[in-house]
Each structure stands twice: as structure tokens, then as C-alpha cells.
């Protein structure tokens, strides 16, 4: 996975979403069996490494899908 930095504003947006929408007891489990707490996710984003970048990538993809209407279209096609 590539390592890139998002702008500080984008990183702050994603951190704010995580802080406001995820319960403290939530853990994110990834494919290699590793898990991350809410605090660890935020720390990875602040550090700007591969894991933090992946977290921001996924949040930005979701926000773009919501903004474009693709998210609602996908939900409406589920039977």
C-alpha cells in the first residue's frame, strides 16, 4: 500500500468522524488478525503511516459515495 499524507484538514475531518461516531469499546479488525481501538485508529491517522492512510482512504471513499449518491443507490438496490 502506498504511503501518502492527506491535508491536515482531511485528517482532522476523519478523526472528528471517528471520535463522534464510533463507540469507545469498538475495535476494528483487519484481514491479518490485527485489531485497533478507537484511540489507536486516531493515533495511526496522526502519525500518517500506511495504516492511518488506509483509514483515511476508506473514510474518504465513503464520504465521496454519500456525496455522489452512489451510497444511497447501492442501499436502494438491496432486496
C-alpha positions as CSV (number, residue, x, y, z in Angstrom):
1,X,0.0,0.0,0.0
2,X,1.2,3.4,-0.8
3,X,2.0,5.9,1.9
4,X,0.7,9.4,1.3
5,X,-0.3,12.2,3.5
6,X,-3.7,13.9,3.3
7,X,-4.1,17.5,4.2
8,X,-4.3,18.3,7.9
9,X,-8.0,19.3,7.3
10,X,-8.9,16.0,5.8
11,X,-7.1,14.1,8.6
12,X,-9.0,16.2,11.2
13,X,-12.3,15.5,9.5
14,X,-11.7,11.8,9.6
15,X,-10.6,12.0,13.3
16,X,-13.7,14.0,14.1
17,X,-15.9,11.4,12.4
18,X,-14.2,8.6,14.4
19,X,-14.4,10.5,17.7
20,X,-18.1,11.4,17.2
21,X,-19.5,8.2,15.6
22,X,-17.6,5.2,17.0
23,X,-18.2,3.9,20.5
24,X,-15.1,3.7,22.7
25,X,-15.4,0.0,23.0
26,X,-15.4,-0.6,19.2
27,X,-12.4,-2.4,17.7
28,X,-11.6,-2.5,14.0
29,X,-10.4,-5.9,12.9
30,X,-8.3,-6.1,9.7
31,X,-7.5,-9.1,7.5
32,X,-4.3,-10.1,9.2
33,X,-6.0,-10.6,12.5
34,X,-4.8,-7.3,14.0
35,X,-7.3,-5.1,15.8
36,X,-7.3,-1.4,16.5
37,X,-9.1,0.5,19.2
38,X,-10.7,3.9,18.5
39,X,-7.7,5.6,20.2
40,X,-5.2,3.5,18.1
41,X,-7.0,4.4,14.9
42,X,-6.8,8.1,15.7
43,X,-3.1,7.8,16.6
44,X,-2.3,6.0,13.3
45,X,-4.0,8.8,11.4
46,X,-2.0,11.4,13.2
47,X,1.2,9.5,12.5
48,X,0.4,9.4,8.8
49,X,1.7,5.9,8.2
50,X,0.3,3.2,6.0
51,X,-2.4,2.2,8.4
52,X,-3.5,5.8,9.1
53,X,-3.6,6.5,5.4
54,X,-5.7,3.4,4.8
55,X,-8.2,4.5,7.4
56,X,-8.4,8.0,5.8
57,X,-8.8,6.4,2.3
58,X,-11.7,4.3,3.5
59,X,-13.5,7.2,5.2
60,X,-12.9,9.4,2.1
61,X,-14.3,6.7,-0.2
62,X,-17.4,6.5,2.0
63,X,-17.9,10.3,2.1
64,X,-17.5,10.5,-1.7
65,X,-20.1,7.7,-2.2
66,X,-22.5,9.5,0.1
67,X,-21.9,12.9,-1.7
68,X,-22.3,11.4,-5.2
69,X,-25.5,9.4,-4.3
70,X,-23.8,6.1,-5.0
71,X,-24.2,5.0,-1.4
72,X,-28.0,5.6,-1.5
73,X,-28.3,3.9,-4.9
74,X,-26.5,0.9,-3.5
75,X,-28.7,0.7,-0.5
76,X,-31.8,1.1,-2.6
77,X,-30.8,-1.9,-4.8
78,X,-30.6,-4.3,-1.8
79,X,-33.6,-6.5,-1.7
